[in-house]
Each structure stands twice: as structure tokens, then as C-alpha cells.
Amino acid sequence: MAKKSQQEFRPLTNIKVVGIGGGGGNAVARMSKGFARGVEFIAINTDHQDLDHCEVKHKIYIGRNLTKGLGSGMNPEIGRQAAEENRSEIAEALAGADIVFLTAGFGGGTGSGAGPVIAEVAKQSGALTFAVVTKPFEFEGVHRARIADESVNQMKDKVDALIVVPNDRIFSVISKDTSILKAFEAIDEVLKNSLRGIVELIVTPGIINVDFADIRSIVADAGHAIVGVGVASGPDRAITAVNAALHSPLLEVSAEGAHGIILGISGGRDLKMTEINDAAKMVRQTVDPGAKIIFGAYHDRNLKEGQIKVTLVATGFSVAATNSLFGGGAAPTRNYLDDAPAAVRPFVAREATEDKLAEKREPYRADREEFVKEKEPTLPKSTAPGKPGFLNAQKEEKKEDSGSDPWDIPTFLRKRRK
């Protein structure tokens, strides 16, 4: 009876999802349609017309006096000022939240400029703050890429956990016939999996439970993060599901070397202890040897028969890949050109790719030096620079030149010598 009473009065975590700018607003609008109740979706924008068309109940129109409802014109400073203009309204909307998820497309004005301000407001409210942001496609140009990189650097200091999705990576998970709407739905899955994964870890009663305090201990002030979800069936379902959760081809980083891990494993009545052990071992082999790992196990009635689901939150790793303009790491393989349909495949880190290429590649500088040596004429020892006879040889050359009759030289050559 006491157990039932505890479940009835169990405090619910207050979660709010905020879409910033056009891209962020579109993402939360698509996501809100298929998500369970208990999560509030908010759209924030400087473009009044775009905000009106966003299918989210709670909308905040920022920068009314500054932009007159016409957007930020790809100027992050305008986006920042617009958010500051409505800072109190944003703070009121986020008040009382335990977790705030922010999403924005970086490279424009509103998402890039207002995003860090809204993140700061969310974190100051005491909420655990996640941000899932996208970087522009390479074809959108260097200017947008630089705006995005600068905004990522600002955002990572304002949130607890930052998840970066380079748009170019969608080419690794779509076929050549995939529509643009379906392509962007693939990117939305990163936000959806992150949100759903965190929510389910908190609210699902577990055989071994993970609570909000556990998540805060791993995520608070963590910097870059990933939230991965893998679902699999079959004889090696545990390993397959873990591999999918560890390596998402859409994310800028993988979980390799992470120092903080939350691992949740869900299954039906057929979930075996050996499968849990196999999954946990694979995670231990991937992350830092001294990583802090929090583990949870659940029975999930929503899974199909024979399925197992792994939810992974990883934080605390260095991100060398974030330095490049278009999303870092190896350039995405455009698998939509292949004959076979593209499938989700593990992301290969930039360092590993370059190490393999380096074995086959001759050093450029060495080749250049050899080329120069072959082309340079070899001087006699007596006239080589640094030798005693070098200056005398130069003087003799000058004397010979000065003694020659200039009229013996054609006019066009005399002019060139002058």
C-alpha cells in the first residue's frame, strides 16, 4: 500500500522544449504532434509571419520594436538584441522548469543570436539546460558557417549540455530519392531521441532506477554531449542496440572517451542478465576507463516482442571535430549516390580517418624539398655560397658583364636588363 502511495505522489519533472528562430520553430512544431503529454513546447521568433504559421500553442514574439516583425536579416546581433528586449517574458515562460531543451538552426540571425541569450535565461532559472543545434549545409557558404561556429562557442558556455548536428551529415542516412521533408525529419530525430530518452529515463519505473538527480550529476556543466538511442532485435540485439546508441552518423561527436555515462537498458520479460552484461561491457570499452557510469534497467511494454532498447547519455569528452566550419570531422559520405539504399552507419571520427590516410600519404614538405633540389643547379665548391671563392666569383662575373659591349645586345634585351 505504501509503495502505491509513493507512486501516486511521485513528483513529475517539468520539461519545456523551446524552438528558436525559423529552424527551431519548425522542429518543435513537427515534434509536438507525435509526443506524449506532459512536455510544453514553445516557439520564439523575430519573424511575425513565420511565428504565426508555427503550429505550437505557446509562442513568444521577440524584438517587436527592433525588427517590426520582419526577422533578423541573418544578423546575429539583431537576434541577440531582440531576445534581450523580451528577456523578462522569456524568463516568465521558462519559470518552474526542471529541464529545458533548446533547439535552433545556427547560421542565421535569430537562432544564432537569440539562442545564447535564451540559454542563459534558462540556466539562470535553475533548469538543467540542453541545446540541440544544427550547423548549415556546406552549400550555404562560408559566411553562414562562421556565424554558426561563433554561436556554438557562445552556446556551450550558456548550457549544461550541447548537442551539435551538422546538416551535411543527413546525406549519410538518406537515399537519393528522399524528399526534403523526410530529410529534415531525420535531423528532428536527434532532438526527439534526446528528449524522449531523457524523459523515459526519469519517469519510467525501473528494475534499477535512474532519477533526475542522477541525470543532473552527469549533465550539469558538461559541455558537449550526446544522447543516443538504439533499438534492435535478433540474437545479437544487445550489442547492435548499444552500437547504434554509441555512434550516431548525424552527430558531430561519438561517445568515445566520455567521462560521464548514463546507460539505460529496456526490454520485455525476455531481457537477459547476460545481455545487460554484454551491453555494459561494450560501453566500458568505449568510454574513458575512469568514467562515471550510472546504470538503469527497465521493462518497456511499448517495445515489440523480441526488441531491446539502449538509451545512452554521454558527456565529458574533448571535441576536436568542432573546429571546422562545416561541422568538423570527416566530410560526410554522400551515400545517396550508391545503388543500395543508405543505412544508418557508425560515425567515423576525424582522427581515425586521417590516421588511415596518413599511412598512404607521403609528406608534402619532403616531396617539395626533393623537387627543389632536383631543379636547382649545383654550384662548384669554389663558387658555392659560404665558400671563400664565392665573393670573388661574383666580382669576376660583374667585371665580365661590365666589359661587354651593350650594343652587341638586342634592344629588347637591353630594355629588359634595365
C-alpha positions as MATLAB code, in Angstrom:
seq = 'MAKKSQQEFRPLTNIKVVGIGGGGGNAVARMSKGFARGVEFIAINTDHQDLDHCEVKHKIYIGRNLTKGLGSGMNPEIGRQAAEENRSEIAEALAGADIVFLTAGFGGGTGSGAGPVIAEVAKQSGALTFAVVTKPFEFEGVHRARIADESVNQMKDKVDALIVVPNDRIFSVISKDTSILKAFEAIDEVLKNSLRGIVELIVTPGIINVDFADIRSIVADAGHAIVGVGVASGPDRAITAVNAALHSPLLEVSAEGAHGIILGISGGRDLKMTEINDAAKMVRQTVDPGAKIIFGAYHDRNLKEGQIKVTLVATGFSVAATNSLFGGGAAPTRNYLDDAPAAVRPFVAREATEDKLAEKREPYRADREEFVKEKEPTLPKSTAPGKPGFLNAQKEEKKEDSGSDPWDIPTFLRKRRK';
ca = [
       0.000    0.000    0.000;
       2.877    2.315    0.908;
       4.508    1.577   -2.447;
       1.317    2.550   -4.306;
       1.092    5.770   -2.293;
       4.680    6.694   -3.224;
       3.925    6.207   -6.931;
       0.808    8.362   -6.732;
       2.681   11.274   -5.124;
       5.839   10.941   -7.155;
       6.767   14.485   -8.326;
       6.683   14.919  -12.096;
       9.595   16.634  -13.810;
       8.601   19.861  -15.542;
      10.076   19.783  -19.063;
       9.912   22.561  -21.651;
      11.120   22.416  -25.260;
      11.916   25.727  -26.946;
      12.356   26.225  -30.692;
      14.290   29.393  -31.548;
      14.075   31.055  -34.966;
      12.619   29.541  -38.122;
      14.515   26.249  -37.993;
      13.932   25.702  -34.285;
      10.250   26.588  -34.578;
       9.759   24.119  -37.423;
      11.481   21.389  -35.409;
       9.299   21.788  -32.310;
       6.144   22.055  -34.452;
       6.898   18.718  -36.150;
       7.914   17.108  -32.889;
       4.950   18.272  -30.804;
       2.467   16.348  -32.969;
       3.773   12.916  -32.045;
       4.898   13.459  -28.475;
       3.215   12.465  -25.251;
       1.521   14.946  -22.969;
       3.444   16.456  -20.078;
       6.004   18.345  -22.182;
       5.403   22.000  -23.070;
       6.527   23.249  -26.492;
       7.382   26.920  -27.044;
       8.321   28.756  -30.266;
      10.326   32.008  -30.167;
      10.978   34.121  -33.258;
      11.564   37.638  -34.618;
       9.644   36.869  -37.815;
       5.977   37.511  -37.021;
       4.630   35.793  -40.135;
       6.740   32.682  -39.605;
       5.703   32.531  -35.952;
       2.020   32.780  -36.893;
       2.355   29.711  -39.122;
       4.162   27.682  -36.435;
       1.785   25.016  -35.077;
       2.741   25.410  -31.416;
       0.354   26.750  -28.773;
       2.830   28.838  -26.785;
       4.562   31.474  -28.948;
       6.806   34.379  -27.972;
       7.318   37.155  -30.483;
      10.623   38.892  -29.706;
      12.111   42.162  -30.966;
       8.793   43.804  -31.785;
      10.268   47.316  -31.532;
      13.545   46.352  -33.170;
      12.570   44.229  -36.177;
       8.922   45.289  -36.712;
       8.121   41.618  -37.221;
      10.348   41.248  -40.282;
      13.016   38.938  -38.869;
      16.693   39.496  -38.148;
      18.107   39.503  -41.682;
      20.826   36.916  -40.955;
      22.320   39.281  -38.361;
      23.000   37.536  -35.016;
      23.379   40.870  -33.252;
      19.775   41.731  -34.158;
      18.701   38.328  -32.824;
      20.592   38.918  -29.579;
      19.083   42.370  -29.068;
      15.600   41.029  -29.823;
      15.953   38.369  -27.112;
      17.229   40.964  -24.651;
      14.208   43.152  -25.440;
      11.879   40.349  -24.317;
      14.122   38.785  -21.696;
      11.574   39.092  -18.879;
       8.830   37.450  -20.968;
      11.169   34.561  -21.819;
      12.122   34.154  -18.152;
       8.448   34.035  -17.178;
       7.744   31.340  -19.788;
      10.613   29.153  -18.553;
       9.978   29.632  -14.836;
       9.458   26.417  -12.890;
      11.064   24.134  -15.480;
      13.296   21.322  -14.249;
      14.672   20.624  -17.735;
      14.752   22.950  -20.739;
      15.561   21.669  -24.223;
      16.523   24.378  -26.716;
      16.758   23.805  -30.443;
      17.857   26.184  -33.185;
      19.369   26.237  -36.630;
      22.670   28.111  -36.438;
      23.985   30.236  -39.286;
      21.179   32.789  -39.484;
      20.203   35.693  -37.256;
      17.522   34.741  -34.736;
      18.645   31.241  -33.757;
      22.328   32.186  -33.703;
      21.868   35.477  -31.855;
      18.905   34.827  -29.568;
      19.902   31.227  -28.738;
      22.714   32.008  -26.272;
      20.575   34.666  -24.536;
      17.622   32.286  -24.090;
      20.006   29.559  -22.901;
      21.394   31.925  -20.290;
      17.869   32.745  -19.084;
      17.002   29.033  -18.862;
      20.091   28.142  -16.879;
      19.707   31.105  -14.539;
      16.210   29.832  -13.722;
      17.821   26.710  -12.264;
      16.736   24.346  -15.031;
      19.020   21.659  -16.403;
      19.576   23.059  -19.884;
      20.177   21.050  -23.065;
      20.654   22.545  -26.528;
      20.380   20.667  -29.827;
      21.628   22.893  -32.650;
      22.325   22.382  -36.345;
      25.143   23.722  -38.489;
      24.414   24.863  -42.063;
      24.944   22.836  -45.212;
      28.266   23.403  -46.956;
      26.454   24.796  -50.000;
      25.087   27.632  -47.817;
      28.520   29.231  -47.831;
      31.336   30.255  -45.527;
      29.547   33.290  -44.057;
      26.766   31.205  -42.523;
      29.300   28.628  -41.352;
      31.301   31.254  -39.475;
      28.162   32.605  -37.815;
      27.284   29.055  -36.733;
      30.741   28.334  -35.322;
      30.750   31.540  -33.305;
      27.268   30.784  -31.957;
      28.302   27.247  -30.956;
      31.218   28.687  -28.986;
      28.872   31.110  -27.221;
      26.191   28.499  -26.595;
      28.444   25.894  -24.994;
      29.206   28.318  -22.156;
      25.497   29.017  -21.540;
      24.039   25.487  -21.373;
      24.748   22.346  -19.394;
      24.900   20.061  -22.426;
      25.289   20.925  -26.107;
      24.479   18.519  -28.951;
      25.638   19.637  -32.419;
      24.209   18.237  -35.664;
      25.961   19.265  -38.911;
      23.258   19.325  -41.611;
      25.620   17.769  -44.157;
      25.544   14.517  -42.201;
      21.998   13.759  -43.317;
      23.488   12.594  -46.616;
      24.847    9.564  -44.756;
      21.372    8.384  -43.736;
      19.152    9.189  -46.726;
      18.744    7.733  -50.194;
      18.885    9.763  -53.398;
      15.074    9.659  -53.581;
      14.477   11.027  -50.068;
      12.315   14.158  -50.050;
      13.457   17.332  -48.313;
      10.742   16.941  -45.659;
      11.855   13.396  -44.853;
      15.479   14.538  -44.744;
      14.756   17.159  -42.100;
      12.685   14.652  -40.157;
      15.895   12.619  -39.844;
      17.562   15.609  -38.168;
      14.498   16.086  -35.943;
      15.042   12.519  -34.721;
      18.190   13.675  -32.891;
      16.147   16.157  -30.857;
      13.293   13.690  -30.429;
      15.582   10.868  -29.278;
      17.404   13.194  -26.886;
      14.180   14.436  -25.334;
      12.398   11.087  -25.285;
      15.490    9.332  -23.939;
      15.879   11.743  -21.020;
      12.139   11.775  -20.235;
      11.853    7.981  -20.258;
      14.902    7.576  -18.029;
      13.321    9.886  -15.461;
       9.649    8.901  -15.469;
       9.749    5.162  -16.252;
       9.695    2.995  -13.111;
      12.727    0.749  -13.359;
      14.059   -2.546  -12.103;
      17.134   -0.418  -11.464;
      16.015    3.205  -11.471;
      17.652    6.390  -12.806;
      16.267    9.613  -11.338;
      16.571   13.310  -12.131;
      19.405   13.767   -9.625;
      21.422   11.077  -11.445;
      20.968   12.880  -14.752;
      21.917   16.236  -13.239;
      25.108   14.741  -11.769;
      26.243   13.641  -15.248;
      24.925   16.506  -17.374;
      25.364   19.663  -15.246;
      28.027   21.928  -16.822;
      29.164   19.028  -19.003;
      29.764   20.933  -22.263;
      29.407   18.815  -25.387;
      27.154   15.774  -25.061;
      25.313   13.089  -26.968;
      22.050   11.334  -26.222;
      21.853    8.130  -28.233;
      19.020    5.631  -28.569;
      19.372    2.209  -30.197;
      16.652   -0.405  -30.728;
      17.399   -3.896  -32.040;
      16.164   -7.472  -32.156;
      17.729  -10.808  -33.023;
      20.489  -12.932  -31.497;
      22.965  -10.046  -31.021;
      20.353   -7.428  -30.194;
      22.139   -6.029  -27.122;
      25.400   -5.339  -28.967;
      23.566   -3.969  -32.010;
      21.469   -1.602  -29.889;
      24.493   -0.351  -27.937;
      26.448    0.267  -31.129;
      23.570    2.332  -32.541;
      23.349    4.372  -29.329;
      27.105    4.953  -29.149;
      27.630    6.000  -32.773;
      25.125    8.240  -34.486;
      26.115    9.239  -38.037;
      24.246   12.529  -37.602;
      26.173   13.806  -34.595;
      29.401   15.766  -34.626;
      30.993   13.517  -31.996;
      30.765    9.948  -30.741;
      30.837    8.694  -27.145;
      34.449    7.535  -27.353;
      36.466    8.755  -24.372;
      33.443   10.110  -22.467;
      33.882   10.664  -18.726;
      30.203   10.640  -17.746;
      27.660    7.999  -18.833;
      24.025    7.231  -18.105;
      23.123    3.830  -19.542;
      19.522    2.673  -19.632;
      18.575   -0.759  -20.996;
      14.936   -1.634  -21.672;
      13.351   -4.866  -22.802;
      10.451   -7.222  -22.343;
      10.161  -10.163  -19.999;
      12.810  -11.921  -22.073;
      15.548   -9.384  -21.222;
      18.510  -11.447  -20.031;
      21.157  -10.583  -17.455;
      23.867  -11.713  -19.874;
      22.588   -9.192  -22.440;
      22.802   -6.400  -19.881;
      26.340   -7.506  -19.072;
      27.344   -7.577  -22.762;
      25.907   -4.108  -23.345;
      27.596   -2.621  -20.282;
      30.944   -4.190  -21.231;
      30.810   -2.654  -24.693;
      30.139    0.772  -23.209;
      33.014    0.386  -20.728;
      35.392   -0.490  -23.561;
      34.361    2.625  -25.499;
      34.414    5.330  -22.829;
      37.232    6.589  -20.623;
      38.491    3.903  -18.172;
      37.744    6.205  -15.230;
      34.296    7.246  -16.450;
      31.428    7.692  -14.010;
      28.661    5.334  -15.155;
      25.072    5.344  -13.888;
      23.030    2.325  -14.928;
      19.296    1.664  -15.161;
      17.225   -1.329  -16.312;
      13.547   -1.275  -17.309;
      10.663   -3.349  -18.600;
       9.146   -1.461  -21.526;
       5.700   -2.606  -22.672;
       5.847   -0.322  -25.708;
       8.636   -2.358  -27.314;
       7.749   -5.029  -29.831;
       8.300   -8.639  -28.923;
      11.977   -9.533  -29.031;
      13.212   -5.928  -29.062;
      15.723   -4.328  -26.731;
      16.357   -0.599  -26.355;
      19.506    1.131  -25.142;
      19.452    4.792  -24.090;
      22.813    6.459  -23.578;
      23.711    9.920  -22.269;
      27.425   10.660  -22.687;
      29.313   13.773  -21.564;
      32.785   14.955  -20.740;
      34.854   14.419  -23.863;
      37.100   16.680  -25.903;
      35.702   17.755  -29.257;
      38.488   18.229  -31.792;
      35.972   17.969  -34.615;
      34.186   21.222  -33.803;
      36.936   23.414  -35.209;
      35.984   23.112  -38.860;
      33.443   25.401  -40.477;
      31.008   22.849  -41.829;
      30.575   20.604  -38.823;
      34.007   19.116  -38.265;
      35.097   15.553  -38.691;
      35.435   13.709  -41.915;
      33.371   15.015  -44.782;
      30.083   13.114  -44.889;
      29.918   10.365  -47.449;
      27.036   11.092  -49.811;
      25.606    7.595  -49.734;
      22.507    8.677  -51.632;
      24.563    8.144  -54.799;
      25.039    4.461  -54.009;
      22.895    1.855  -55.704;
      21.825    0.307  -52.407;
      19.586    2.305  -50.040;
      21.622    4.191  -47.455;
      21.507    2.866  -43.911;
      22.470    4.408  -40.623;
      26.101    3.553  -40.065;
      28.561    4.404  -37.291;
      30.207    7.792  -37.479;
      33.968    7.543  -38.051;
      35.875   10.101  -36.054;
      38.079   12.536  -37.927;
      41.259   11.449  -36.165;
      40.802    7.811  -37.142;
      40.128    8.710  -40.771;
      43.188   10.916  -41.032;
      45.416    8.316  -39.359;
      44.481    5.771  -42.043;
      45.079    8.260  -44.836;
      48.404    9.318  -43.349;
      49.799    5.804  -43.761;
      49.302    6.031  -47.542;
      50.291    9.669  -47.982;
      53.875   10.883  -48.466;
      54.751   14.057  -46.528;
      54.120   17.039  -48.784;
      57.068   19.055  -47.461;
      59.540   16.243  -48.149;
      58.331   15.929  -51.735;
      58.621   19.666  -52.220;
      62.201   19.775  -50.978;
      63.227   16.915  -53.215;
      61.606   18.660  -56.165;
      63.511   21.880  -55.457;
      66.792   20.034  -55.035;
      66.381   18.355  -58.401;
      65.678   21.646  -60.163;
      68.400   23.782  -58.517;
      71.764   23.806  -60.344;
      74.654   22.592  -58.233;
      77.381   25.227  -57.924;
      81.081   24.278  -57.900;
      82.569   24.131  -54.418;
      84.692   27.222  -55.055;
      81.669   29.320  -56.003;
      79.073   27.886  -53.643;
      77.620   30.339  -51.074;
      79.564   30.357  -47.847;
      82.840   29.332  -49.549;
      85.883   31.638  -49.772;
      85.776   31.839  -53.550;
      82.117   32.805  -53.706;
      82.514   36.616  -53.474;
      85.476   36.622  -55.887;
      83.432   34.639  -58.400;
      80.627   37.194  -58.100;
      83.056   40.091  -58.670;
      84.533   38.417  -61.739;
      81.008   37.900  -63.118;
      80.263   41.607  -62.670;
      83.513   42.588  -64.378;
      82.736   40.390  -67.354;
      79.267   41.868  -67.616;
      80.504   45.446  -67.371;
      83.158   44.873  -70.003;
      80.749   43.636  -72.631;
      79.574   45.974  -75.366;
      75.918   46.906  -74.694;
      75.307   47.491  -78.422;
      76.055   43.820  -79.086;
      72.843   43.020  -77.197;
      69.453   43.331  -78.963;
      67.302   46.326  -77.970;
      64.521   44.326  -76.305;
      67.077   42.555  -74.092;
      68.811   45.827  -73.146;
      65.465   47.255  -72.029;
      64.707   44.154  -70.017;
      68.095   44.371  -68.266;
      67.412   47.968  -67.292;
];
